[in-house]
Amino acid sequence: MLLAAISSNEIAEKYQLLIHTEAELFSDDENSPDDIAEIQAAHHDYKIGDRTIFDRCVAKRETEKAPTL
């Protein structure tokens, strides 16, 4: 019944429903802005073929963020 109702919607309505559902399921207060940025960076690296382990990725990013002396 729910699937039939969703299927009958236009794409814009489906998109709005997706945004609302994701906001309810994955609230931003569970992750800090730094966590979200780190996750997005890891996704980006994975997409371009850099498949280092997460710990190495975090260490690499921390090194890149560190001020140079």
N, C-alpha and C positions, 0 to 999 in steps of 0.2 A: 504494500500500500504506500509506504513512504517512498520507495524507489520509483514507483509509478508517478507519484506527485512530483518528485525531483526531475524525472525524465521529461515530464511535460513542460518544464520551465524553459525559457529562452536562455541562451548562453550567459548573458549578463546577470540574470537572476541566479544561475548556478554559481557563477563566480562570486557573487555577494554572499551566497550561502557558504561557499568554501571558506571565504575570508572570516566570516563569523564563526564557523565551526572550528577553524584552526585557532582563532583567538580564544575560544572557550577551552579547547583541549590543551593548548600549549601557551599558557599565559606567560608573558614576559617577566613577571615577578619571580619566576622560578630560576631564571638566569640573569646574571648581571649584564650590563652592556658589554663588558670585557669578555664575558663568557660567550655571548652571542657573536661578537666580532671574531673570537678565536675559532668558533665552530664554522663560521662562514669562510674564514681563511683556510681552514682544513679542507672544507668541501671544494674550494677553488683549487687548492694544490692537488687534490685527488683527481679532479676533472682534467687537469693539464698533465697528469701522469706522475706527479710527485707523490709516491706512496710510502713516505717514511712513517715510522711508528709515531704515534701521537706524542709520546714523551720527547722524542727528538724534535718534533714540530714545535712543541711548546718551548723547548730550550732554544731552538733556532730563533723563534720570534722574540724571546726575551733578550737574546743577544743583539738582535737587530734594533730593539727598542732602547737598549742601554746607551746612555750618552757616551760619546767618545771623549777620552781625556787627552 
